[in-house]
């Protein structure tokens, strides 16, 4: 997934956000194959590393876990205003927190050895792998 680097990322209150430009949103949606998991939605960002921020064709905004990325977990969400400042944090720039064993598969969110930091490209691959496993193991296909 080629991101141009013009995405906005940083803290907005207590949430760490990564917000994609329109071009990046298209690339992210293609890379994550969001159409396979959430037909009619586009990824517009990440919230707190664990959730996608998505937009439907009517412009509605929602969050959904990256794993499992399942329509039943969609929650309404309001993006910050475009002119809102995000407070940069160099510790997290261009890095995404990842649970080695995702929580839905029994991973502990509070155990240090279950957390690693990955690139956006690695995140795309991991999200795809674990969502496929989720769909394969879930009786209704997710």
C-alpha positions as CSV (number, residue, x, y, z in Angstrom):
1,X,0.0,0.0,0.0
2,X,1.8,3.1,-1.2
3,X,0.9,6.1,1.1
4,X,2.1,9.5,0.0
5,X,3.1,10.5,3.4
6,X,0.7,13.5,3.5
7,X,-1.7,11.7,5.9
8,X,-2.4,13.5,9.2
9,X,-1.5,11.6,12.3
10,X,-1.3,12.4,16.0
11,X,-3.4,12.9,19.1
12,X,-6.8,14.4,19.1
13,X,-7.8,14.5,22.8
14,X,-7.3,10.9,24.1
15,X,-7.3,9.3,20.7
16,X,-4.4,8.7,18.4
17,X,-5.6,9.1,14.8
18,X,-4.2,8.4,11.4
19,X,-6.3,10.2,8.8
20,X,-5.7,9.5,5.1
21,X,-6.0,12.0,2.2
22,X,-8.6,11.0,-0.5
23,X,-5.8,9.3,-2.6
24,X,-4.5,7.4,0.4
25,X,-8.0,6.4,1.4
26,X,-8.4,4.8,-2.0
27,X,-5.0,3.0,-1.7
28,X,-5.7,1.9,1.9
29,X,-9.2,0.6,0.9
30,X,-7.7,-1.3,-2.0
31,X,-4.7,-2.6,0.0
32,X,-6.8,-3.8,2.9
33,X,-9.4,-5.2,0.5
34,X,-12.2,-3.5,2.5
35,X,-14.7,-4.4,-0.3
36,X,-14.4,-8.0,0.8
37,X,-15.2,-7.3,4.4
38,X,-17.4,-4.2,4.2
39,X,-18.8,-3.7,0.7
40,X,-19.8,-0.1,0.1
41,X,-17.3,1.3,2.6
42,X,-13.9,3.1,2.3
43,X,-11.2,3.3,4.9
44,X,-10.5,6.9,5.8
45,X,-8.2,6.3,8.7
46,X,-7.2,4.5,11.9
47,X,-8.4,5.2,15.4
48,X,-6.1,4.1,18.3
49,X,-4.5,1.5,16.1
50,X,-7.2,-1.1,16.8
51,X,-10.0,0.4,14.7
52,X,-10.5,1.4,11.1
53,X,-12.4,4.7,10.5
54,X,-14.7,4.0,7.5
55,X,-17.1,6.0,5.4
56,X,-20.1,4.5,3.6
57,X,-21.4,5.6,0.2
58,X,-23.9,8.0,1.9
59,X,-21.0,9.8,3.8
60,X,-21.8,8.2,7.2
61,X,-18.7,7.7,9.3
62,X,-18.0,4.6,11.5
63,X,-15.4,2.7,13.3
64,X,-14.9,-1.0,13.1
65,X,-12.2,-3.2,14.6
66,X,-9.4,-4.0,12.2
67,X,-9.8,-7.7,13.4
68,X,-12.5,-8.8,13.1
69,X,-13.5,-6.4,10.4
70,X,-17.2,-7.4,10.5
71,X,-20.2,-5.2,9.7
72,X,-21.9,-6.2,12.9
73,X,-19.2,-4.2,14.8
74,X,-19.7,-0.9,13.0
75,X,-20.1,2.0,15.4
76,X,-21.1,5.6,14.4
77,X,-18.1,8.0,14.6
78,X,-17.6,11.6,14.0
79,X,-14.2,12.6,12.5
80,X,-12.6,15.8,13.9
81,X,-13.2,18.9,11.8
82,X,-10.7,19.1,8.9
83,X,-9.1,22.2,10.4
84,X,-8.6,20.4,13.8
85,X,-5.0,20.1,14.8
86,X,-3.6,16.7,15.6
87,X,-0.7,16.7,18.1
88,X,2.2,14.8,16.5
89,X,3.9,12.2,18.6
90,X,7.2,11.0,17.0
91,X,7.1,7.8,19.0
92,X,4.2,6.6,16.9
93,X,4.7,8.3,13.5
94,X,4.3,5.8,10.7
95,X,4.0,2.9,13.2
96,X,0.9,0.9,14.1
97,X,0.5,-1.0,17.3
98,X,-0.3,-4.7,16.6
99,X,-1.3,-7.5,18.9
100,X,0.8,-10.5,18.0
101,X,-2.3,-12.6,18.9
102,X,-5.4,-10.4,18.2
103,X,-7.7,-10.0,21.1
104,X,-10.6,-11.8,19.3
105,X,-8.3,-14.9,19.2
106,X,-7.5,-14.7,23.0
107,X,-4.6,-12.3,22.9
108,X,-4.1,-10.2,26.0
109,X,-4.2,-6.4,25.4
110,X,-2.3,-5.8,28.6
111,X,0.7,-8.1,28.1
112,X,3.8,-6.4,26.7
113,X,4.9,-9.5,24.8
114,X,1.6,-9.5,22.9
115,X,2.3,-6.0,21.5
116,X,4.6,-5.2,18.6
117,X,4.9,-2.2,16.3
118,X,4.5,-2.7,12.5
119,X,4.7,-0.6,9.3
120,X,1.5,0.2,7.4
121,X,2.5,-2.4,4.8
122,X,2.9,-5.1,7.4
123,X,-0.4,-4.0,9.0
124,X,-2.2,-4.6,5.7
125,X,-0.8,-8.1,5.5
126,X,-1.6,-9.0,9.1
127,X,-5.1,-7.6,8.9
128,X,-5.8,-9.7,5.8
129,X,-4.3,-12.8,7.3
130,X,-6.2,-12.6,10.6
131,X,-9.5,-11.6,9.1
132,X,-9.3,-14.6,6.7
133,X,-8.7,-16.8,9.7
134,X,-11.6,-15.2,11.5
135,X,-14.0,-15.8,8.6
136,X,-12.7,-19.4,8.2
137,X,-13.3,-20.1,11.9
138,X,-16.6,-18.3,12.3
139,X,-19.7,-20.5,11.5
140,X,-21.6,-17.7,9.7
141,X,-18.4,-16.6,7.9
142,X,-18.0,-13.5,10.0
